[in-house]
Amino acid sequence: MTPTEHEVVRQVGQLQHDMVELTRALVRIPTVNPPGECYADCATLLSQTLADLGYRVECLPAEGLPEHTERYPRLNVVGTLGGGQPTVHFNGHYDVVPAGGGWSTDPFAAQVRDGRIYGRGTSDQKAGIAASIFAVEAVRRTGVTLTGAIEQSMTPDEESGGFAGVAWLCDRGRLAADRQRCVVITEPLDPARIAIGHRGVYWFELSTLGRVGHGSMPGLAVNAADEMSHLIHTLNTQLKPRLAVRVSQAPVEPPEARRPSLSLNALHAGQPLDGWQSPCVPDRCTAVYDRRFIHEESFADVKAEILSVLENKGIEFEMRDLMRVDPLLLPEDLPLAQHAATAIKDVFGHTAKFIASPGTFDQKHVVRRAGIHECIGYGPGRLTLAHQPDEYVAIDDLVASAKVIALLVLRLLG
C-alpha cells in the first residue's frame, strides 16, 4: 500500500467509536418490516448524520406506491459528496425483519458485549451503513482530492423486495448507468467475501377451495385445510426430493444453498385466530411458499414443475404469483470486483472469495433496472447471522470492512 493508503487505514481505526455508536443508534430505532415501523425516525438520523459530514442530502419519498402511506412512509435518503464523474455509489437498507423469539438480550438495545454489537439489524445491515459512511469520512480526513463524486443511499423495504427503495430510485432515474459508474451494496456476506450474484426466488400463494359447512356436521362440507394438508404432503414428498439432488455450479454460499429449496412460510384457514370461535368448516385455506431456484433453472420450469406436482389430485386450488426474481451472476473480472478483492487482500492478508448470495438483494434492481453492471455486495456482517436470534456484528469486522471500503474509494477515485 502507498503512504496515503496507510494513512487512510489509520484514519478508519481512529473512527471506530463513531462507527460503533452510529450502528447502535440505528439498531435502537426498530425499523421493522412489515409494516415499516419508525422509518421516518431512521431517515431523520441518517439525513442529519450525512449533513454533519458535509453531504448534500435528499430525502425522497417513494411516491406513487401503495406501501408509501402517511402512517408508514417509505423514505429514501441519498447523500452526495463532491461532484463530477465518475460517481461511486454505496447503498444500504435500513429496514429489518421482526425480531422473533429466542433472544438472550433486548433485540433493540444494541448492547455491546465481548467485542460485539448485538441486536436486530446489526449484521443485516445497519453496520454496513456505518462502515461505508465512516470509510468515506476517513478518506476525506486525509485531504485526498477525489476525481469524482461519492453517493450514499439508505433505503427501505429491501426485506420485502426493495420495491419502495432501490427499485424506486432506479425507476425514477436516480440510479442509472449514465449517472453512477458502480454501486457497492453493504449486505452481510462476510467481510472477506464479495457477492457477484444471487439465487432466484419465486414467492407464490397457494389456496385450496372447499365448501363451508357446520362444524358439527363436517361430512356435509369440504374442509379446505384438510385439502391443503394433502397438497403440502405432496410437495414435501414429491417435489422436495427432486430439488435435493440438484446442485448449482455457481459459487453460492453456504454450500447447502447450492441446492434449490422450497419453504412453507405462512399458513391460514378459517376464523381469525384472535376472534370469537366459529363452528364452521373452512372453505378456503391459504399458504405462502418461498421457492429458491438456482442458476441452472428457469422460472418457467420452476413454476411448471410446481403445477405438475399439484395437478390431478382431485383438489381444487388456485395459485397466485407474489414475487419473482431470476438468478444473477456477474463476471469476477469487472474492475469494481477486482479492486475490492485487492483491498481485501491488503486488509486481511488473504485472497478474497467471490460468491453468490443464497438470497436475493438489491443488486437485482441496480443491474436490471438501472443497467449498472458494476455492482457488488460487500459489508461487515456475517451471512449466517442474518435474521437469527442474538444477531450481532463483531466490531473487528466492522472496522476491517470499513478499511476495505476506504481503500476501494481511493483506488476508484483517488
N, C-alpha and C positions, 0 to 999 in steps of 0.2 A: 504494500500500500504506500501511497505518497504521503509526505508530511501533512498535507491538507486532510487527507482521508483519516490519518491517525488522529488529527485534532477533532474531526467531526465525530469519530467514535468516542473520543474522550468526552466531548460535549454531551453525547447521549447519556453516558454514565452520570454526568452531573445533573441530568434531568430526571433521574429515576424517581425521586419523590413526587415530582409533578405528574409523571405518568401513572404512578400508583394512585395518587389522590384523584385524578380525573376518572380513572377506571372505577374507583369506589363510588364517586359521586354519581356516575352514570348507572351503576348497579342499584344504588339506593332509590332510583326512580323506576318503579315497577312497570315498565313499558310492555305489558303482557298482551300478546296477540294470539287468539282473539280475546277481546273485541278491539283492542287498540287503546289500552289504558295509558294515561299520562304522557301521550306523545307530545303534547304542546309543552309540557314542563321540560322534557328532554330536549326538544328543539330549541327552547329558550336557552338552556345551559350551553348547548353546543354552539349556538349563534354567538353568545357572549364570549365563550372561550376563543373562538376563531377571531372575533373582532378585537379582543385584547391582544392577540398575537399579530395583528396588522392585516388580516384578511379583509377583502371586500365581501360582504356576506349577503346572500339572498336566502329568503325562506319562502319556498314555493309550495303552495297547497295543491294537492292533486285534484284540481277542479275538473268536473265532468265525470267523475267516477262515483258510483253509488256508495262505495265504502267511505268516501270522504264526507263526513257529516259534521254538524255543529258540535255534537257531543263527542264524536270521535274523529277529529280532523287528521288527515294524512298530510304531514308536513315534511318537505324535503329541504334540508339545509345544504347550501353549496357555498363554499368559501374559495376565493381566488387570491393568490399571492403572485405579484409580478404581472408580466404581460408578454404578449407576442407569442411566437411559435418556436419550438414545439410546446405543447401543453401535456403535462403528465398529470393524470387524474387518479386520486385514491378514493376508494369508496368503502363504507362500512354500514351495515344495517343496525339500527338501534332497537328494533323490536325483539322480544324474547318469547319463547314458549312458556306456558304456565309452569309454575314451579313443581307441581305434583307432590307426592309424599316421599318419605324415606330420608329426609334431610336431618343431619345432626346439628345444624345451625340454622338461623333465620336466613332464608334464601335471598333476602333483600337487605341484609345488614352489612354486606361487603366486609366481613370480618377478615383480618389479616392474621394468619397463623402458620408457623413453620415455613415461612418464605412463600406463602401462597395467599392469594386473594380468593375467598370463597363467595359464591353467590350465583344466582341465575343470570346468565349473560356475561359472566366473566370471560369464559373461553369463547363463547358463541354470541356476540363477538365484540363486546364493548372494549375489551383490552386491545383489540385490533384498531379500533378508532383512536384510542390514546396513543398507540405505538406510531401510527402514521402522522398524527398531529405533532408529536414531540420529536420524531425523526426529522421532519422538515424544520422544526424550530432549531434543532441542533445545527443543521446546515446553515440556517440564517444567522446564527450566532457566530459562526466562523467568519462571516463577512464575504463569503464567496459570491461572486457575481454569476447569476444563473442566466443561461441563454434563452430561456422561455418562461412559461408560467407553470405554477403548481395549483391544482384544484383539489379540494377535499369535499366529498359529499357524504352526508349521513342520511340514510333513507329508511322509510318504514316498510313493514309488511313483507320482508323477504321470506319469513317463515310460512307465509301463505301464498307464495308465488312471486312476490316482488312487483305486482302489477301497479300498485299506487306509489311505488318507489322508483327503482331504476328503470323499469319498463316505461313508466310515465315520463321520466326525464328523456328517455330515448325517443319516445313517440312525439314529444314536443320539440325535438331537435337540440335539447340542452346537452345531451351526449350524442355526438355524431362523428363520423370518420373525418370530416373536414374541420373539426374543432379540437379533438383530442388525438394525440399521437398514440397513447397507450393508457391502459387502465389496470390498476392493481386493486383487487378486492381482498380485504384483510380477514378472510374467513379462517376458521380454526382447522387448519390442515397439517399442523405440526411445523415448528419453526425451522426445520432443516429440509422441508419439502415444498415443492412448487406444484400447484394444481394447474394442469393444462387442459382439463376437461372434466366431464362428469357422466354418470349413467343417465339413462332416460327414466321418466316417471309417467305413469298413467293412473290418475285417480278417477275412480268411477263409483257411481251409486247404483246398487242393485236392490230392486224391490220385488218382493213376491206379493201376488194378489190373491186373496182368499175371498170368503163370504162371511159377513158378520152374522153372529148368532148369540143366543143367550148362553151364558157360562154354565148354566145348569143342564143344557142340552147341546153339548159340543158336537154330537153326532149329526146335528142338523146344520152345521156350519162347516166352513173350510178354514182352518187355522193357518193364517199366513206365517206365523212364527214357526210352526212345525214345518211348513213348506220350506222356509228359509233354512232351517236346520239341515234339511236334506241337500240343499244346494251347497251349503258350507261344507258338509261332509264330502260332497262330490269334488269340490275344488281342492279340499285337503288331500283326498286320496287319489285323484286322477291328474290334477294339474301340477300340484307341488312336486310330486316325484319327477315329472318331466323337467321342471326347472332346475332341480337339484343336480342333474347330470350335465348341464350346460355350463361351460366355463369361458369367460371372455379372455381374449389375448391383450386387451387394453390394460394399462398399469393401475387398475383400480385398487385402492387401499381402504380398509384392510383386505387381505386376500379372500376372506369369506364373502366379501361383496362382489367378487368377480363372477358369482352366480346370480342369475335373476331371482327375484323374490316376490312373494305375494303376502300381504299383511292385511288382516281384518282390523280396521281402525275404529269402527263405530257400528253399533247395532241397536235397533229400537223397534218395538212393535206395541200396539195397544195404547192403553191410557198413559198420560204423562206420569212420570214417577213421583212427582210432588203433588199430584192431585188426589181427589177422592177415589176410592175403589169403585170400579165399574164392572158389573157382571157380564162383560161382552167378550166374545171370542174375537181377536184382532183380524181384520180383513186386509191389513197391509203391514208388511214388515220391511224395513229398510236397513241395508248395510252399506258402509262405505269401505272400499278396498283401495289399497295402495300397492300397485304393481310396478316394481322397478325392473327396467329391462336394460340389457347390455348392448354394447355397440354392434354386435353381430345380429341383433334382432331388429326388425322394422316394426313401426307402430301398427301398421295394417295387420301384420301377422300376429302381433300380441293380442289385439282386440278379437281377431277372428278365432284365435285359439281358445279364448275365454268363452266365446259364444258357442263354439263347437262342443265344449265340455258341458255347458249348461243346457243346451237344447235337447229336445226329445226325451225329457224326463217326466213328461206329463204334468209339469208345474208351470203355471202362468207367471211370467216375470217381465219386468222392464229393466232396461239398463240405460243409464244416462252418463255421458262424459262430464267430468268435473274439471280436469286439467290434464294436458298432455305436454310433455317436454321431451324432445328427441335427444339421444346421447350426443355428446360433443367431445372432440379430441383435436387439439391444435398441435402443430409441429413443435418439437423441442428446440429447434434451431432458430426460432424467432428471436430477434435481438433482445427484447424485453426479458424473455425467459433465460437467455444466456447471461445477461447482465446480473439477473437475480441469482443465478447459480454461482457465478463468480463471487458475488458479495457473500453468499452463504459460506462458500469455501474459505473466504478471508476471515469471517467471524467465528465459524465453528471449527474450522480446521479439517473438515472432511467434505466429500463430494455431495452436492445436493441430489435429491431424488425427485424425479418428475413422476407425478401421479395423476390419476383421475379420481375425482371425489365420488364416493358411493351415493351421495345425494346431490341433487341439482342445487346451484346457487345462481346469483345474479349475473354470472358470466354469460349465461344463455341469452340474456337481453342485450348485453353490451355487444356481443358478437353478431347476433342475428337481427336485432332491431336497429342498432346504431351502426353496424358494419365495421366495428373496430376489432380487428383480428388479433392485435397485440393486447391480450388481456389474460392475466394470470390470477390465481388465488394464492395469497401468501399472508400469513399472520402468526401471532404468538400462541394462539390457542391449540389445544390438543384435540384431535378429531374424536377420540373415544370418550371425551368428557362432555361433548355436546348433548344437551337435553337430559343429562343424567342428574340424579340427586347428588348433592355435595359437589356440584360443578365448581371448578377453580381454574385459575391461571397461575402458573409459577412466575414469581417476579423476575427470576433469572431469564425465563423465556421471553417475558415482556420486553426486558431491556435488550436482550440479544437480537430479537426481531426488529426492534427499532434501529439498532445498529445496521442491520442488513438493509432496511428501507432507506436509511440515511445515505449509505454508500450507493445504493441504487439511484437515488436522486442526483447525487454528484456525478455519477457516470452517464446519466441520461441528459443532464442539463448543465453540468459544471464546465 
